[in-house]
Amino acid sequence: MEGKKMLKRIDLTRDYRRHKKEYLAAMEAVCEETAFSGGKFADQFDREFAAFCGVPYAAGVNNGTSALHCAMLALGIGAGDEVIVPANTYIATAWGVTYTGAVPVFVDCTEDTWEIDPDKIEEKITDKTKAILGVHLYGQPFEFNKVKAIADKHGLFVVEDCAQAHGAEYEGRLAGSLGELGCFSFYPGKNLYAFGEGGSVTCFKKEYYDAITTLKNQGCEVRYYHDVVGYNYRLEGLQGAVLSVSLKFLPEWTKRRREIGRRYLKEITNPRITMQAHPENTNPVFHLFVITVEDPADFIAYMEQKGMECNRHYPVPCHLQKAYEDLGYEKGDCPNAEYLASHCVTLPLFPEMTEEEAGMVIEACNGYEGR
Ligand SMILES: *Cc1c(COP(=O)(O)O)cnc(C)c1O
């Protein structure tokens, strides 16, 4: 819009400006002690994040993709195994499986929650299936109890991809405390984010925590003695220190995300716009506010003209990504995920948005007349 600043889909500069002093002081403390890789500040954050998630253990790692990879390795998943993964997710959910040599088996999402469809899981289970990797996509918890019941019936693990769901609740239980392991990302723009890359794996069992601690640290418990093939997946000290600061702000951020998300749900009434369903037994954290419209390009151009930036999560479902061509999926295999991929748009939503800006988004949405 002429002369007026665009409202970004997400604007991290507002948080930095508001809390600059705290962030820089935390970073300085790390520099003073040169605790750069792993170390005291990373360990401190691990303890705080475990407490936040209501679990005994959190193992910080260098990003969310590594968290997923470590979770699969800790469960002993590898070549010859299969893991059930939703088709509608960010691709990294599947990478964690593929890195181990196992094969992701994609399952469609439901028509209304856009989360993994429990009714379509059983038909995909084979002798090789070891786990179901559910994703709390857009900050909305997937239907955990139904997924867990299927997993129990077939002797499978349930792992949670919580990269978009820090603080989300399912029947009063927090994301990251539901499954065998919970995998988090702290990529900038996630509900809790590092000043760079970061991730964590949460769990109840010490054996998993110990395994992941060894794996992320070049496969050694005692320095220079390598008992397993390991990885350099440690969380940086600077990231741990920044995350300890932002973890204190997370409850307030989540509250604001929920206020804005609930306002959108209530006040966007345009029949051309479809919103995600949020079942009563869940308390989502509105990481992304995704809608569907007939023509996303037309809607995005319309919003841009009104001074608001929108984008898309995600334009290609996992099963149709070129990287997974070899798995032999075809259009029509996951119709709901495919519909979503070709119709989704993400509206601006972040904690520092003002009520006035949220009102602008709502007004623009309601004024959209389509093509
Ligand atoms: C961001 C994200 C990841 C990957 O996390 P990185 O920290 O970017 O590696 C995995 N799964 C989902 C659902 C995500 O949104």
The ligand as an SDF file (V2000), in Angstrom:
LIG
                    3D

 15 15  0  0  0  0  0  0  0  0999 V2000
    9.9250  -26.3030   11.7770 C   0  0  0  0  0  0  0  0  0  0  0  0
    9.4550  -27.6890   11.7090 C   0  0  0  0  0  0  0  0  0  0  0  0
   10.3340  -28.7790   11.7410 C   0  0  0  0  0  0  0  0  0  0  0  0
   11.8300  -28.6360   11.6100 C   0  0  0  0  0  0  0  0  0  0  0  0
   12.4490  -27.8380   12.5370 O   0  0  0  0  0  0  0  0  0  0  0  0
   13.8490  -27.1240   12.1650 P   0  0  0  0  0  0  0  0  0  0  0  0
   14.2510  -26.5320   13.4720 O   0  0  0  0  0  0  0  0  0  0  0  0
   13.5580  -26.0990   11.1210 O   0  0  0  0  0  0  0  0  0  0  0  0
   14.7870  -28.1620   11.7070 O   0  0  0  0  0  0  0  0  0  0  0  0
    9.8030  -30.0520   11.8030 C   0  0  0  0  0  0  0  0  0  0  0  0
    8.4750  -30.2610   11.7990 N   0  0  0  0  0  0  0  0  0  0  0  0
    7.5950  -29.2460   11.7270 C   0  0  0  0  0  0  0  0  0  0  0  0
    6.1350  -29.5450   11.7570 C   0  0  0  0  0  0  0  0  0  0  0  0
    8.0440  -27.9220   11.6650 C   0  0  0  0  0  0  0  0  0  0  0  0
    7.1550  -26.9330   11.5900 O   0  0  0  0  0  0  0  0  0  0  0  0
  1  2  1  0
  2  3  1  0
  2 14  2  0
  3  4  1  0
  3 10  2  0
  4  5  1  0
  5  6  1  0
  6  7  2  0
  6  8  1  0
  6  9  1  0
 10 11  1  0
 11 12  2  0
 12 13  1  0
 12 14  1  0
 14 15  1  0
M  END
$$$$
